[in-house]
Amino acid sequence: MSIAVTVFIFIVLFLCITFNILLGCYAAIHFGLGPPDWKTALNQVIDLPFFQDYWHELRTRVSSWSGFRKNNSSNALANDSHSGTDNKSVLPQTNNNSDQTSADNTELTENSLASGLAQDSKTWFIQEDYIEVSLLKLNIAMKKSGQFASELDWRIRSFRGKITQEDVKQFLNELRDDCRDYLESQASITEQMKLRLDEFGDLKNLAEEIDYANMEQSAQIETTLSNLDHLDLTDNPEEGATRLIKELAGLRFARHHLCDMQDRAFVHIIFNEQREEMIPKRLFIDESFGIYNRVGIEVTLHEWWKQKRYEKEAITFALLDFVRFGEANEEYGITVCDKMIKFFSDRLKERFDQPNLTGLYSGNCFLVAIVNSTPKKAIAEIERFRQWSDKAVLRVNGCAETIRLQLTCAITEALVAQSPNEVLAVLDKTLAAAKKAGRNHTFYYFPGPSEHPPEKIDAPDFGEASTEINIA
C-alpha cells in the first residue's frame, strides 16, 4: 500500500472519529449531560490522550512521506528564524531497521525523558539539531546503566543465602565494568555539551547546574569504583553482597537526581525556544510506569494555561511523595520498588481519571491536578488516598515479607494570577515544609496576596480499611 493511500485512509478514519466525538458533545450539551458550551467541550476533547495520539500519528505519517519531507526541509533551510516555528523535529526520524525494532521493545526501568527512544547512537549525532537532544542522549546513557543496575540488583538478591565468593567477584567485576563504561559515555556527551554552551542562551545557568550535577554523579561513580577496588573478597560473601547492594542504591540516588535536573532543564529550554509543539507525544509518557513524566506534566499545564482553563474551572494541585523510599529501595531492591511505583501509578490514574492530570513529577514523587472540584473536596480526595496508602500492606511476588509505604502530601490551588511554574514552585515549598514538620501527613498552602506558611490538614478519619495487596 502506497504512502499516499495510507495517509488518505488515516485521514478518513480521523475525520470519522472526530465527527462521532463532536456528535456526542452536541448530544451531551443539548440534553444537559455534558459541558455547558461548545468551547468548553472542545477544550476537553482536545485534552483527551487518544485524540492527541491520533493527531500526532497523522502528523508523523504525513511528515514521513518523502515528498513532504523534501519540501519541508527546503522550507526549513530557507527560513532562518529562531522562533522555533520551523518544521524540524527535536528528535530524529524513526528508523525502520531491525535494530530500531529491538530497541523499541527493550524494557527500560529508570525514569527519564528518553523512555523508549534508545536509538542507534549514530542517528543521534547526525540529527542533533538542537541542544536539548544532548540532554536526551545523556538520559539514554543513564537509562542503559540504570537498566543494568536493576538487573544486577535483582540477581544479587536472588543469590542471597547461597552466594559464594566467586559469585561476589563476578558481580563486582560486572558493576565495575558498567561504571567505567558509563563514565566514558558521560564524559563524551558532556564534552559535546560544553562546546555548545552558547546555544543555551539565557538559560546558561541551567547548563552550569547540569554540569555540576554531572560532576557530582561522576564523583559518586568514582567513589563506588574505589569502594569496589578495596572490597575484601576474603570476608563473608553475604557481607560482600550487602556492600554491592548498598553501592547500587547510592548510584540510583545520584542517577535520579541528575535525571530530575535534566528533565527540568529540557522543559525550560523547549519553552524558552518555543519548540514545545514539536515534542513527540511519546516523550510525555514514562513507559516503565505508564504515566505522564515531568515533560508531559509541564507541557500539559502550559497548554491548560494557554486555554485559560484556570479561569473557567477550579484546579487544585497536589504532590504525593513516598516516605523513606530510599530505605525501601536499599532493603527490597530496585525491581521491587519500581513495581510499587507502577502499582501506585495505576491506582492514581484510576482514582483521578480524566479530565484530571496525574504524572510522575520526580523520582518517586507524584503530581495530581484535580479539575472541576472545589478545593475542599479535592483536599478530601487527596487525604483519603493518603489514608488508604497508610493502611495498605503490599506483598510483592508472593513473598512472605510485606511492605508498607506512606505518603507525605502538599496541596495548593491555581489562581488567575499564577503561572504553571509559580504553582509548581509553591507545591515544592509546601512539600518541603511538610517533610520538615514530619512525615505521613498533608500540608495545604492557600495562595493569596500576603505570604503565610503552609498549614497542616487535620482531616477526619475517612474509614479506609486495612488491606493486603499482592503485586506481581
C-alpha positions, 0 to 999 in steps of 0.5 A, spaced: 500 500 500 502 506 497 504 512 502 499 516 499 493 511 500 495 510 507 495 517 509 488 518 505 485 512 509 488 515 516 485 521 514 478 518 513 478 514 519 480 521 523 475 525 520 470 519 522 472 519 529 472 526 530 465 527 527 462 521 532 466 525 538 463 532 536 456 528 535 456 526 542 458 533 545 452 536 541 448 530 544 451 531 551 450 539 551 443 539 548 440 534 553 444 537 559 449 531 560 455 534 558 459 541 558 455 547 558 458 550 551 461 548 545 468 551 547 468 548 553 467 541 550 472 542 545 477 544 550 476 537 553 476 533 547 482 536 545 485 534 552 483 527 551 490 522 550 487 518 544 485 524 540 492 527 541 495 520 539 491 520 533 493 527 531 500 526 532 500 519 528 497 523 522 502 528 523 508 523 523 505 519 517 504 525 513 511 528 515 514 521 513 512 521 506 518 523 502 515 528 498 513 532 504 519 531 507 523 534 501 519 540 501 519 541 508 526 541 509 527 546 503 522 550 507 526 549 513 533 551 510 530 557 507 527 560 513 532 562 518 528 564 524 529 562 531 522 562 533 522 555 533 516 555 528 520 551 523 518 544 521 524 540 524 523 535 529 527 535 536 528 528 535 530 524 529 526 520 524 524 513 526 528 508 523 525 502 520 531 497 521 531 491 525 535 494 530 530 500 531 525 494 532 529 491 538 530 497 541 523 499 541 521 493 545 527 493 550 524 494 557 527 500 560 526 501 568 529 508 570 525 514 569 527 519 564 525 523 558 528 518 553 523 512 555 523 508 549 527 512 544 534 508 545 536 509 538 542 507 534 547 512 537 549 514 530 542 517 528 543 521 534 549 525 532 547 526 525 540 529 527 542 533 533 539 539 531 538 542 537 541 542 544 536 539 548 537 532 544 544 532 548 540 532 554 536 526 551 542 522 549 545 523 556 538 520 559 539 514 554 546 513 557 543 513 564 537 509 562 542 503 559 546 503 566 540 504 570 537 498 566 543 494 568 543 496 575 536 493 576 538 487 573 544 486 577 540 488 583 535 483 582 540 477 581 544 479 587 538 478 591 536 472 588 543 469 590 542 471 597 543 465 602 547 461 597 552 466 594 559 464 594 565 468 593 566 467 586 559 469 585 561 476 589 567 477 584 563 476 578 558 481 580 563 486 582 567 485 576 560 486 572 558 493 576 565 495 575 565 494 568 558 498 567 561 504 571 567 505 567 563 504 561 558 509 563 563 514 565 566 514 558 559 515 555 558 521 560 564 524 559 563 524 551 556 527 551 558 532 556 564 534 552 559 535 546 555 539 551 560 544 553 562 546 546 555 548 545 554 552 551 552 558 547 546 555 544 543 555 551 542 562 551 539 565 557 538 559 560 546 558 561 545 557 568 541 551 567 547 548 563 552 550 569 547 546 574 547 540 569 554 540 569 555 540 576 550 535 577 554 531 572 560 532 576 557 530 582 554 523 579 561 522 576 564 523 583 559 518 586 561 513 580 568 514 582 567 513 589 563 506 588 569 504 583 574 505 589 569 502 594 569 496 589 577 496 588 578 495 596 572 490 597 575 484 601 573 478 597 576 474 603 570 476 608 563 473 608 560 473 601 553 475 604 557 481 607 560 482 600 553 482 597 550 487 602 556 492 600 554 491 592 547 492 594 548 498 598 553 501 592 547 500 587 542 504 591 547 510 592 548 510 584 540 510 583 540 516 588 545 520 584 542 517 577 535 520 579 537 526 581 541 528 575 535 525 571 530 530 575 535 536 573 535 534 566 528 533 565 527 540 568 532 543 564 529 540 557 522 543 559 525 550 560 529 550 554 523 547 549 519 553 552 524 558 552 525 556 544 518 555 543 519 548 540 514 545 545 509 543 539 514 539 536 515 534 542 513 527 540 507 525 544 511 519 546 516 523 550 510 525 555 509 518 557 514 514 562 513 507 559 516 503 565 510 506 569 505 508 564 504 515 566 505 522 564 513 524 566 515 531 568 515 533 560 508 531 559 506 534 566 509 541 564 507 541 557 500 539 559 499 545 564 502 550 559 497 548 554 491 548 560 494 555 561 494 557 554 486 555 554 485 559 560 482 553 563 484 556 570 479 561 569 473 557 567 474 551 572 477 550 579 484 546 579 487 544 585 494 541 585 497 536 589 504 532 590 504 525 593 511 523 595 513 516 598 516 516 605 523 513 606 523 510 599 530 510 599 530 505 605 525 501 601 529 501 595 536 499 599 532 493 603 527 490 597 531 492 591 530 496 585 525 491 581 521 491 587 520 498 588 519 500 581 513 495 581 510 499 587 511 505 583 507 502 577 502 499 582 501 506 585 501 509 578 495 505 576 491 506 582 492 514 581 490 514 574 484 510 576 482 514 582 483 521 578 481 519 571 480 524 566 479 530 565 484 530 571 492 530 570 496 525 574 504 524 572 510 522 575 513 529 577 520 526 580 523 520 582 518 517 586 514 523 587 507 524 584 503 530 581 495 530 581 491 536 578 484 535 580 479 539 575 472 541 576 472 540 584 472 545 589 478 545 593 475 542 599 473 536 596 479 535 592 483 536 599 478 530 601 480 526 595 487 527 596 487 525 604 483 519 603 488 516 598 493 518 603 489 514 608 488 508 604 496 508 602 497 508 610 493 502 611 495 498 605 500 492 606 503 490 599 506 483 598 510 483 592 511 476 588 508 472 593 513 473 598 512 472 605 515 479 607 510 485 606 511 492 605 508 498 607 509 505 604 506 512 606 505 518 603 507 525 605 502 530 601 502 538 599 496 541 596 495 548 593 490 551 588 491 555 581 489 562 581 488 567 575 494 570 577 499 564 577 503 561 572 504 553 571 511 554 574 509 559 580 504 553 582 509 548 581 514 552 585 509 553 591 507 545 591 515 544 592 515 549 598 509 546 601 512 539 600 518 541 603 515 544 609 511 538 610 517 533 610 520 538 615 514 538 620 514 530 619 512 525 615 505 521 613 501 527 613 498 533 608 500 540 608 495 545 604 498 552 602 492 557 600 495 562 595 493 569 596 496 576 596 500 576 603 505 570 604 503 565 610 506 558 611 503 552 609 498 549 614 497 542 616 490 538 614 487 535 620 482 531 616 477 526 619 478 519 619 475 517 612 474 509 614 479 506 609 480 499 611 486 495 612 488 491 606 493 486 603 495 487 596 499 482 592 503 485 586 506 481 581 
